[in-house]
Amino acid sequence: MNLVDALMTRWVTVVGVATLLVPLLSMNFGAGSSPRSNDDMLDKSKNVIGKWKKISTAKCDETYPDELEFFEARYLGKKGQGQRFIWWDAGGYQVVAADRVKIGIATDEQVVYRFSVSENVLTFVDREGCEFQYRRVA
């Protein structure tokens, strides 16, 4: 193979790869990547910021903190009287979809929970299906 053939082969390869990559790089992968969805997630993230007090009393929610305070990208959980262990002690969180939040728990695992905010009530559902609620206090 002479030099011209070698250069042409490489050029065709580069052009072929670029032809495949450019459309892929410009694609939106799912609803979560559109600007509107990102704005919605940012709004949801801002909706959880503040202090919350647990109002549910189900047996399954005993290991979740009695009080929560969400800041931008981090949170702090506080035990209630008689609580021994809580999954949410302190860490980071990220709203990953309109109804999903990823929370760093006491074991440093990143766990996704379903959530919703309705007026002053914040509801979570964990991966075992336990539903528990908090009321905004500040």
Secondary structure, DSSP 8 states (H G I E B T S, - for coil): --HHHHHHHHHHHHHHHHHHHHHHHH---SGGGSHHHHHHHHHHHHHH-EEEEE----GGGTTS-SEEEE-SSEEEEE--TT----S-SEEEEEEEETTEEEEE-TTS-EEEEEEEEETTEEEEE-TT--EEEEEE--
